[in-house]
Amino acid sequence: MDHASDGWQSAGVPRDPRYRPYRASLWVIYFVAVLLGIGIVVVSVARNLYGGGRHATSGPPPTRAGLRVCLSELETLFREQNQHAWGLAAEMEHPAPFQRWSEWAAGWETRVADLSDRCGLDVQDARQGGLNERTEMAAARDAMLALHRAYAIEVTRFAADHGDLVQAAAEALAHARVAVQGTR
């Protein structure tokens, strides 16, 4: 096979064999950089999907009274989530209702994570008091988060499928309000 016709030569000039080790080194560096980039993306996606980011608190475990406060806060977060999800229809008239939901949801998730850290819900050390209670609250928290993900999926799906109808209804209601107020 002729070197000029193998497709790897530029303008028929043969490659200098003295630079072969440098070319090989550059190819190795290139492939290592590509594989490293792919690895970083895969690890980042895996951490995001599997939530790996919660750290157990290093402080003392909550007391009995502290556990009651933690349970009360968990119940409040549960009620707030349900009220917000079921009350979303009432907010459709406001500008950007789906964006408001997303902002609220992010803040709610942060508050749940803070509660988990503060109350030691992910600490599985039997030497610390209230392990059974914290385990049960952690199960309740996980169920609430699963429900929250389901709500978020439905809100996102509704926004994608019917967001234009929500916008049209809000605009029509605003026009009707202006028309009625103008006839006084």
C-alpha positions, -999 to +999 in steps of 0.1 A: +000+000+000+013+034-010+019+058+020+004+087+000-029+069-005-036+055+030-056+085+041-035+093+071-010+114+052-016+150+046-007+162+012+014+131+005+041+141+029+053+111+049+054+114+087+088+119+103+096+087+123+115+107+149+082+122+162+064+088+165+069+087+204+055+122+207+025+114+186+019+082+206+022+102+239-003+128+226-028+100+217-024+085+252-030+119+268-060+125+246-076+092+255-069+096+292-084+131+292-116+118+273-119+088+297-114+111+327-141+134+315-165+106+309-157+092+344-164+125+361-198+129+343-208+093+352-198+098+389-216+131+390-248+117+375-247+086+398-242+108+429-271+130+418-294+100+411-286+081+442-285+111+465-251+105+480-246+137+498-262+133+532-238+133+561-247+122+595-244+147+623-215+144+646-232+160+675-251+142+703-283+123+695-315+141+700-332+137+734-367+123+739-380+159+738-358+166+707-373+135+690-408+148+696-398+182+681-383+164+651-415+144+646-436+175+649-414+192+622-416+161+600-454+161+603-455+199+595-434+193+563-457+165+553-488+187+557-471+216+539-462+193+510-497+181+506-513+215+509-489+229+483-495+200+459-532+202+462-532+240+463-513+243+431-545+247+411-553+278+430-520+293+420-524+288+383-537+324+379-504+338+392-475+343+369-451+313+364-470+289+387-447+260+377-416+279+384-430+289+418-436+252+425-400+243+415-386+270+438-408+259+467-399+222+461-362+229+462-366+248+495-388+221+509-362+194+500-335+215+517-356+218+549-361+180+549-324+174+545-317+199+573-342+181+596-326+147+587-292+161+597-303+178+628-323+149+641-297+122+631-322+103+610-294+086+590-272+077+620-274+039+626-253+038+657-271+017+684-250+034+711-268+066+704-303+068+720-335+067+701-323+045+673-357+028+668-375+062+668-350+077+644-352+047+621-390+050+620-388+088+613-362+081+586-387+056+569-414+083+571-390+109+556-382+085+528-418+079+521-425+116+520-396+121+496-409+094+473-443+111+474-426+144+467-408+130+436-442+117+424-457+151+428-428+168+410-431+143+381-468+151+378-464+188+380-436+187+354-458+165+331-488+188+335-467+219+328-453+203+296-486+190+284-510+217+295-489+248+304-503+267+274-539+261+286-530+273+320-515+305+305-545+310+282-570+306+311-551+330+333-549+356+306-587+352+298-595+356+335-573+387+337-591+402+306-625+394+321-614+411+354-603+442+336-636+443+316-658+439+347-638+465+366-640+489+337-679+489+337-683+503+372 
